[in-house]
Structures are given as structure tokens and as C-alpha cells.
Amino acid sequence: MEHYKILVSETYHRDLESIIRYISHNLNAPFTASHLLDEIESTVVSLSAIPHRYGVADDPYLRHKAFRKCHVKNYIIFYKVHEESKTVMIHRIVHAKQNWIDIL
């Protein structure tokens, strides 16, 4: 089985840091934040083996841009698969209730 290289954007890093900080500090739930981080990281790592596991986004604009999305709890990870370089680029992670189409 061929593995893809995982690349993550700075924006994704900022998104993830904000999410974890909010849950840990604002909601005073550090254990929940740690568990969520583990799930997110596990999902991202799994994309190296099966990057096409999740479908292309339903929105016509995002579909045209070839964004895929996967759900982890109440969050959506947006990524693209680049076949020619065998890479998966993780672009954003946002709360499912956010207006994520405008964010991307």
C-alpha cells in the first residue's frame, strides 16, 4: 500500500490551536480538549494510508476546488489530495456550525 505525505497549512495549525485552547480554557475541559486533539491527529494521520476515504465536499464551489472533508466530533477537516506528488494537504478545521463555505 502506497502512503501519502501529510502536509498541514499554517491556517490549520491556528484553527486547531484555537479550538483546543477554547475547549481547554474557556470551557474548562482540558481532558476533553486532549481527547479531541488525539482523535483529530489520528484522523489526519490515517489520511496518509487512505486519502480518498472521505468524499469531495457537497458545495459546488468546494467540489470544483477538489476539497474533501471529514468529520471529527463537531468539527470538519478540509483537505485536498494531490495525486501527482502523493500528498494530502490539510487546509482548515472548523466547527460544523460555522459558515465554513465563507471561511474557505
N, C-alpha and C positions, 0 to 999 in steps of 0.2 A: 504494500500500500504506500502510495506516494504522499508525503507530508508537505503542507504548505507553510510558508513562513508567515508568522503573525506580526503585523505592524500596527501600531496604535498612534492616533493623532494626539497632538497636544490638547486639542479641544476635548477629546475623550478623557484624557487624564484629568483635566479640570472638572469636567462633568462628574466623573467618578469620585474625585476628592470632595466635591461639594455635596454629593449625595451621602457619602459616608460620614462626613463632618456633621451634616444636618441631623441624620438619624442618631449619631452618637451623642452630640452635644445638645441640640435643640430638643430632641425627643427624649434625651437622657436614656438611650438604649444602646450602649456600646456592644453588648453581646449580639443584639440583632444586627447592628452595623457590620460586625465582624463576620457573622454568618452570611449575610448578603454579599459581602465582598468575596468570600470564599466561593459562593455559588456563581457570581459573575466571572471570577477568574477561571473557574472550572469550565464554564460555558465557552469563554473566549479560547482557552487552550484546546478545547475539543474541536474547534473550527479548523485546526491545523490538519486533522485527520479526515473530517467530513465537512468541507466548507459549504457544500450545496445542501446541507441538511435542512436549512430553513429557506423558505420561499422568497421570491422577489416581492418587494413591497407592493401593496394593492394600489396605492395612489399612482395615477398616470405619470406625473412628473418624476416621482421617485423610481418608478418602473423604468422610465426612459433613461434615467441615470444609472440603472442597474443596481440600485440599493437593495440589499437583502435586510431582513430584520428578524431578530429572535427576541423572545420574551424571557425575562428572568424576574419572577415575582411581579411587581408592579412597574417594571422598567423595560424599555425596549432598547436593544443594541442595534445600531445601524452599521452595516459593513458592506464592502464590495469584494468580490473575488476577481483576481487578475490572473487569468489562466496562463498567459504568456510568461509571466515571471513567477508563477506558482506562489503567489502571496495573497493574504487576506488582510485588507486594510480596514481597521476598526475606526469609524468616523465619530460616532456620538453614542451616548447613552442618556436617555431622557425618561422622565416619568410618563407612563402611558396616558395620563390625563392632561399632559401639556399639549399645546398646539404644536406638535413636533414637525408638521409639514412646513410651517413657517420657520422653525428653528434650523432645518436643514437647508 
